[in-house]
Every structure is written in structure tokens, then in C-alpha cells.
């Protein structure tokens, strides 16, 4: 019997981009959603009011990547061969334009403070990835305000450069051994992820290539040499996107074909040789899943498809859980809000009465020794909106139609 259930609908639609939305990222404890388009514009959406808080043209060409660095810095990567780090605080937002790219503007929109600019190659449409310069167990990790940044190499499209910020110095160049056979060329690097392995604490790079190959590299800190720990070719078409799990034990890849693959991340080079078998591959029968992201609770992941659909899958079983249909044109970007917010982002709560406070005479009530539940605290409308923005399990999808759909999922 046919189901009478209504299809899922987005909670809201953010309109304002004039050209296709290529990238999206949640920042500031989910209070802001950053979106970037094919004209190089960035919009910082205030999710407490669903309105733009800052709009500027970060690049003169399409934006390939966007991410938050800390609480007040934004990294953007454009097809104009530039990667830029911007400083964007709440105070800076007050002096920036809120005129959307769709709105006619006779005056150039002001830009945030530009901290760093890196000239890099964008021939292969591959975005950047970054991680702290030091692993969490390093004594320098807490004090240092430094990152390592992976980007495609300028001269060799198969190689990947790793830069240090803020020095802008190139620290490493990584790539698979060169094959003499033209048929074995891996093609351009298409997607990257850089991090410190949670077990070995070695710097680790995951890369997806034009030939459909996925590889994991790991740096030996003693020799400063990179070793391939995993290499597999589960895709028949270029890899378009990959994402590493929150616990950094595996990664997922999607491509121009209909395959989604789950891959291992070895903690060290295996003694028996390079691992070549993925954990699992599925044929979704939906070619062209442009963007793939895993939610921070490691329970679900989502893809944005050329067929205009956003699909949600189980991380554990890799089975499709939901198909979100609203856009009429292809979807290029998908992003999850962080599923677990820190206690400091919870709404304010009433002060706990002190144990030595005197009770009124004749009172027989029990002494209060526990805090009032946070959700029961009386809040102002502004506090309620802020709490909703920080705790909602948003899924954002950017489309060729220039719109961003915002869904509340699972």
C-alpha cells in the first residue's frame, strides 16, 4: 500500500547567491553558516535569525573550499590561484556589508582583515585541508597557534604540498611513486584530508585521485620520509570528495561514478606490505555524488548529488536512510553542523543556591542542592534563538540554483 507520508521539507531556504553554491561550512559553534559561490562571494549566515551577517567577494573566481580556523578566522580557497586566511570577529561583522550577491550594489563590499595569502595551483579543482601543526600529545600543541595546510602541487598535479602557517613555508611534498606506464597515471589530486593519526600521532595525508585511486600516506618523524600505508582503486571515475571519520579510523570516498567506498587508515606501515582492500564498497546507482560529509557523532553521512538529491546514509551499515529533495538543479555542497556542542555553549542557567543560605522561618521545604535543568531556565527570545542555532542538527545543501536548503535531520 502506498505511503501517505509527506516528503521531508527543509526548515528554511537561504536565498541570496547569484551563481551556484560550491562550498558550505558551519563555524562558531554552529552560530554561522559560511557559503561560497562561483563568483567568489562568501556569505556568513547568522543562524539565529537566518539572515546574512557578512558578505564579501573573497576571490575573483569560483570558491573551491572554505573552513573555519578557530573562532575568528576563515580560510577560503579560490580558482584565482589564491588561498586566503581572513580574520572575522563579531566586531568585524558589524562593519561589513549584508548586501547579498543577488542585490545590486554600486559600491565594492568591504572585506575582513586579510591575515595570510598563499599563491597555489587550482588547475585540478582540488580544495585544501588543514590540521594543527602539532599532535595533541605534543608539548607545543597547547601554546602554538599554527597549522599545516595541504594543497595540490603547483608543478606536478599528482603531488601534494604541505605548507606551514603563519610562516607560509613549504614543509613537505608528497606523492605516489611515479609509474613508467602511461596507463597507470593516477591523474590529478582531487580531494585531500590532513591530520595527526590518533594512535601513532604521525602526520597522515589521505588523497583521492582522478583515476579513482585512494591513498593514505604517513610521515616517519625519524626519517622525515613519507610512506604509503594504503592504496586502493575502488572507483572507475574520478574521486570527487572524501571525508575522514571523527575518530580518524577510516574515511569515505565518493566519485563521478555511483560508488561510495569505506577505507581503512592504518596506524603505521604494515609489515606485510601496503593494504589494498577497502573495508566496504557500495553501488548507490546514483552517479556524481559531488560532496560527502560525515557528521561529528559518526552515525550518519550525507552526499550532494548532480541529480539534485541529498542522500543520508548510515555510517555503520552504509545503507541509505533518507533522500532529501527540494532543489531542481544539481547539488554541489553539503555540510553538517556539529552534533555535539561543548558545555560552554549551553544556555545560561540560574545560580545554584548556596548550602549556607538560610531558609525562611517555618519553611519545611528541602534544601536545594542541584542545579536547575538547563532547558527549564527562563530564557530571553535571543537566548532561545542562540540555543536553537547551537544545538540544532542542521544539514545544509548548496545547489546550482544559488540557494541553500537547511534541514533538521536525525
MONORHU-V448042 format. One record per residue. N is the residue number from 0. SS is DSSP state (alpha for helix, beta for strand, coil for the rest). OMEGA is omega in radians with two decimals (* if undefined). NEAR is the number of other ideal C-beta (glycine too) atoms within 12 Angstrom. Layout:
# MONORHU-V448042
N/SS/OMEGA/NEAR
N/SS/OMEGA/NEAR
This chain:
# MONORHU-V448042
0/coil/-3.09/4
1/coil/-3.13/4
2/coil/3.10/6
3/coil/-3.12/6
4/coil/3.12/9
5/coil/3.09/7
6/coil/3.10/14
7/coil/3.14/22
8/coil/3.10/16
9/coil/3.10/26
10/coil/3.12/25
11/beta/3.06/24
12/beta/3.11/24
13/beta/-3.11/39
14/beta/3.10/26
15/coil/3.09/33
16/coil/-3.13/39
17/coil/-3.09/24
18/coil/-3.08/29
19/coil/3.07/32
20/beta/-3.03/48
21/beta/-3.04/44
22/beta/3.09/47
23/beta/3.11/47
24/beta/3.04/40
25/beta/3.12/38
26/beta/3.10/37
27/coil/3.10/34
28/coil/3.09/28
29/coil/3.13/36
30/coil/-3.13/33
31/beta/2.97/41
32/beta/3.10/46
33/beta/3.07/48
34/beta/3.13/48
35/beta/-3.03/48
36/beta/-3.05/44
37/coil/3.07/31
38/coil/3.13/30
39/coil/-3.14/34
40/beta/3.01/42
41/beta/3.03/49
42/beta/3.02/51
43/beta/-3.10/42
44/beta/3.04/43
45/beta/-3.05/28
46/coil/3.02/36
47/coil/-3.13/26
48/coil/-3.14/19
49/coil/3.13/27
50/beta/3.10/24
51/beta/3.09/33
52/beta/3.10/37
53/beta/3.14/39
54/beta/3.06/38
55/beta/3.09/39
56/beta/-3.08/36
57/coil/-3.09/44
58/coil/3.12/34
59/coil/3.09/18
60/coil/-3.05/24
61/coil/3.11/33
62/beta/-3.12/47
63/beta/-3.08/43
64/beta/3.10/43
65/beta/-3.13/45
66/beta/3.03/34
67/beta/3.04/32
68/beta/-3.04/34
69/coil/-3.06/23
70/coil/-2.99/19
71/coil/3.09/23
72/beta/-3.14/30
73/beta/3.06/43
74/beta/3.07/44
75/beta/-3.08/49
76/beta/-3.04/44
77/beta/3.09/37
78/coil/3.08/30
79/coil/3.10/24
80/coil/3.11/23
81/beta/2.93/29
82/beta/-3.01/44
83/beta/3.00/42
84/beta/-3.11/34
85/beta/3.00/39
86/beta/-3.08/26
87/coil/3.08/39
88/coil/3.09/24
89/alpha/3.12/19
90/alpha/3.11/14
91/alpha/-3.13/24
92/alpha/-3.08/30
93/coil/-3.11/15
94/coil/3.12/18
95/coil/-3.11/30
96/coil/2.98/29
97/coil/3.10/24
98/coil/-3.06/25
99/coil/3.13/33
100/coil/3.10/34
101/coil/-3.09/21
102/coil/3.07/19
103/coil/-3.13/9
104/coil/-3.13/18
105/coil/-3.12/8
106/coil/3.06/9
107/coil/3.12/12
108/coil/3.09/25
109/coil/-3.10/22
110/coil/3.04/26
111/coil/3.12/34
112/beta/-3.12/21
113/beta/-3.08/23
114/beta/-3.08/27
115/beta/3.05/29
116/beta/-3.13/23
117/beta/3.09/34
118/beta/-3.07/19
119/coil/3.13/35
120/coil/3.03/31
121/coil/-3.11/33
122/coil/-3.00/22
123/coil/3.05/33
124/coil/-3.10/33
125/coil/3.14/39
126/coil/-3.12/42
127/coil/2.91/40
128/beta/-3.13/38
129/beta/3.07/36
130/beta/3.06/36
131/beta/-3.11/27
132/coil/-3.10/30
133/coil/3.09/22
134/coil/-3.07/26
135/coil/-3.09/19
136/coil/-3.12/16
137/coil/3.09/18
138/coil/-3.12/10
139/coil/-3.00/14
140/coil/-3.04/18
141/coil/-3.03/14
142/coil/-3.01/11
143/coil/3.05/19
144/coil/-3.02/21
145/coil/3.09/26
146/beta/2.96/37
147/beta/-2.98/37
148/beta/3.11/40
149/beta/3.13/44
150/beta/3.08/44
151/beta/3.10/42
152/coil/-3.07/28
153/coil/-3.04/21
154/coil/-3.12/15
155/coil/-3.05/22
156/coil/3.11/27
157/coil/-3.06/33
158/coil/-3.09/32
159/beta/3.09/45
160/beta/3.05/37
161/beta/-3.12/38
162/beta/3.05/36
163/beta/3.03/27
164/beta/0.32/33
165/coil/-3.05/21
166/coil/-3.08/17
167/coil/-3.14/23
168/beta/3.07/17
169/beta/-3.07/24
170/beta/-3.05/26
171/beta/2.90/29
172/beta/-2.98/25
173/beta/3.08/36
174/coil/3.08/29
175/coil/3.06/30
176/coil/-3.10/17
177/coil/3.11/13
178/coil/3.13/15
179/coil/-3.10/8
180/coil/3.11/8
181/alpha/-3.12/10
182/alpha/-3.09/9
183/alpha/3.09/17
184/coil/-3.10/19
185/coil/-3.11/35
186/coil/-3.05/32
187/coil/2.97/29
188/beta/-3.04/44
189/beta/-3.11/39
190/beta/-3.02/47
191/beta/2.96/46
192/beta/-3.08/44
193/beta/-3.11/41
194/beta/3.02/38
195/beta/-3.09/31
196/coil/-3.05/34
197/coil/-3.13/21
198/coil/-3.10/19
199/coil/-3.08/24
200/coil/3.09/23
201/coil/3.08/34
202/beta/-3.03/37
203/beta/3.14/45
204/beta/3.03/46
205/beta/-3.10/45
206/beta/3.02/48
207/beta/-2.98/50
208/beta/-3.10/39
209/coil/-3.12/30
210/coil/-3.10/33
211/coil/-3.11/31
212/coil/3.05/39
213/beta/-3.09/53
214/beta/3.05/46
215/beta/3.09/46
216/beta/3.08/39
217/beta/-3.11/35
218/beta/3.02/34
219/beta/-3.08/20
220/coil/-3.13/21
221/coil/-3.11/9
222/coil/-3.06/11
223/coil/3.09/15
224/beta/3.14/17
225/beta/3.10/30
226/beta/3.06/32
227/beta/3.14/31
228/beta/3.13/33
229/beta/3.12/38
230/beta/-3.12/33
231/beta/-3.10/34
232/coil/-3.08/31
233/coil/-3.09/36
234/coil/3.08/39
235/coil/3.14/19
236/coil/-3.11/26
237/coil/2.99/34
238/beta/-3.11/47
239/beta/-3.06/40
240/beta/2.99/46
241/beta/3.12/47
242/beta/3.13/43
243/beta/-3.12/39
244/coil/-3.14/31
245/coil/3.11/25
246/coil/3.04/17
247/coil/3.12/30
248/coil/3.12/24
249/beta/3.02/33
250/beta/3.12/45
251/beta/3.09/49
252/beta/3.03/49
253/beta/-3.06/49
254/beta/3.08/42
255/coil/3.02/28
256/coil/-3.08/28
257/coil/-3.05/26
258/beta/2.86/37
259/beta/-3.07/43
260/beta/3.02/38
261/beta/-3.02/35
262/beta/3.06/40
263/beta/3.00/31
264/coil/-3.11/38
265/coil/3.14/35
266/coil/3.11/21
267/coil/3.12/21
268/coil/-3.12/26
269/coil/3.14/20
270/coil/-3.11/10
271/coil/-3.14/9
272/coil/-3.10/14
273/coil/3.06/22
274/beta/-3.06/27
275/coil/-3.09/21
276/coil/3.04/20
277/coil/3.11/31
278/coil/-3.07/26
279/beta/2.99/24
280/beta/3.09/26
281/beta/3.04/29
282/beta/-3.07/20
283/coil/-3.05/27
284/coil/3.11/16
285/coil/-3.10/29
286/coil/3.04/25
287/coil/3.05/30
288/beta/-2.89/48
289/beta/-3.05/41
290/beta/-3.14/44
291/beta/3.11/45
292/beta/3.07/45
293/beta/3.12/41
294/coil/-3.00/32
295/coil/3.07/27
296/coil/3.07/21
297/coil/-3.13/23
298/coil/-3.09/23
299/beta/2.97/36
300/beta/-3.08/48
301/beta/3.07/46
302/beta/3.02/49
303/beta/-2.98/45
304/beta/3.07/40
305/coil/-3.13/29
306/coil/3.10/25
307/coil/-3.11/28
308/beta/2.93/34
309/beta/-3.09/47
310/beta/-3.14/42
311/beta/-3.09/35
312/beta/2.99/36
313/beta/3.08/24
314/coil/-3.05/33
315/coil/-3.05/18
316/coil/-3.07/14
317/coil/3.12/29
318/coil/3.13/17
319/beta/-3.12/25
320/beta/-3.07/24
321/beta/3.01/24
322/beta/-3.09/24
323/beta/-3.05/34
324/beta/2.99/24
325/coil/-3.10/26
326/coil/3.11/31
327/coil/3.11/15
328/coil/-3.03/24
329/coil/3.08/29
330/beta/-3.06/45
331/beta/-3.04/44
332/beta/3.05/49
333/beta/-3.13/48
334/beta/3.07/47
335/beta/2.88/42
336/coil/3.11/41
337/coil/-3.07/30
338/coil/-3.12/26
339/coil/3.10/20
340/coil/-3.11/27
341/coil/-3.13/13
342/alpha/-3.11/14
343/alpha/-3.13/10
344/alpha/3.14/23
345/coil/-3.13/21
346/coil/-3.12/27
347/coil/-3.13/20
348/coil/-3.09/19
349/coil/3.14/16
350/coil/3.11/11
351/coil/3.10/15
352/coil/3.12/17
353/coil/-3.09/11
354/coil/-3.13/11
355/coil/3.07/8
356/coil/-3.12/13
357/coil/3.08/10
358/coil/3.02/15
359/coil/3.13/8
360/coil/3.13/6
361/coil/-3.14/6
362/coil/3.11/11
363/coil/-3.12/8
364/coil/-3.14/9
365/coil/3.12/9
366/coil/-3.13/15
367/coil/-3.12/16
368/coil/-3.14/12
369/coil/-3.14/13
370/coil/3.07/17
371/coil/3.10/18
372/coil/-3.01/13
373/alpha/-3.07/20
374/alpha/-3.13/16
375/alpha/-3.13/12
376/coil/3.11/19
377/coil/-3.09/15
378/coil/3.02/20
379/coil/3.09/13
380/alpha/3.13/12
381/alpha/3.12/15
382/alpha/3.12/21
383/alpha/3.12/19
384/alpha/3.14/21
385/alpha/3.13/27
386/alpha/3.12/27
387/alpha/-3.13/28
388/alpha/-3.07/37
389/alpha/-3.03/32
390/alpha/3.13/28
391/coil/-3.14/32
392/coil/-3.05/29
393/beta/2.91/41
394/beta/-3.13/44
395/beta/3.11/48
396/beta/3.09/47
397/beta/-2.97/47
398/beta/3.06/42
399/coil/-3.12/27
400/coil/3.12/28
401/coil/-3.11/34
402/beta/3.12/36
403/beta/3.08/48
404/beta/-3.10/41
405/beta/-3.06/36
406/beta/3.03/37
407/beta/-2.98/25
408/coil/2.96/33
409/coil/*/24
